[in-house]
Amino acid sequence: MDIRHLEYFSEVAKQLSFTKAASTLHVSQPSLSKAVKQLEDELGVPLFYRSKKVELTDAGKAVLTNAINVLDAFHNLTSELSDIIELKKGEIKIGIPPITGAAFFSKLISYYRDQYPQVKILLSEVGSKMIKQGVEDGSLDIGLVCNVPVKKDNLEVLEVINDPLMLLVHQDNKLAQQVRVDLTDLDQESFILYRQDFSLHDRIIEECSTKGFYPNVVCHSSHRDFMIEMVEAKVGIALLPSEIATTIQDRAIKVIPLENSNLSLELGMVWKKNKYLPFAVREFIDLSKQYLTKV
């Protein structure tokens, strides 16, 4: 059995299209179809229904599960050999959330690059949900995510920050006179909220629901500066981590702590469990652990 046949079959199963799979793999569609047919002949079962749309047969689903395991093992082997041959070279694909993350990573990345200048670091700025998905599907090596997930069988988690959210209101807002604010005081306010692909979006919605109301969201954003500007323009209120909120100066904004609130930015680093981690990635994780003991 040719490992390429399994790769071709897995890509068709992922795309559910021979045309799209051929484009992704940079092979001709006839060559791809021939390879899949050879695999079917070797196994003695059809793997796809080929009608108006491509679908996996029951046998195809069973083969896909095992093919993924075989391909993972093969890629782990080649990655380990590559590490041995190209010691301390490579690249790291990291996902960071736009709201925060860069502040934590900037010094760490600078320190890492000083030691391993040949390692390429590729940063993707997306929401936590997409970062977790990227780590799970292998498109990212490491992710910095908000609201640290409960440890799952497929993810390792390193807790980085637990920072309570604070309320941002315009100084003319009646709430600006209060020393502390309960979340129930915000039921009549307009919210400048994180985008739906951010974990904090769901956490705030859930927490408001437990307080007996659904927030009136007038704007979604992934950029903290934009959220701050919207508060200053009296468009609405916002909830930001204290490390961000307390640095706001010379603005027509009042920052107020929340009371009786479980809302916080839980920042954690995640990577896939039971997956071979290249030398460059392992070193980045180890340096992160060392860095956290010093801050």
Secondary structure, DSSP 4 states (H G I P E B T S, - for coil): --HHHHHHHHHHHHHT-HHHHHHHHTS-HHHHHHHHHHHHHHHTS--EEESSSEEE-HHHHHHHHHHHHHHHHHHHHHHHHHHHHTTT-EEEEEEE-SSSSHHHHHHHHHHHHHH-TTEEEEEEE--HHHHHHHHHHTS-SEEEEESPPPP-TTEEEEEEEEEEEEEEEETTSGGGG-SSEEGGGGTTSEEEEE-TTSHHHHHHHHHHHHTT---EEEEEES-HHHHHHHHHTTS-BEEEEHHHHTT--SSSEEEEEEES---EEEEEEEEETTS---HHHHHHHHHHHHHHHH-
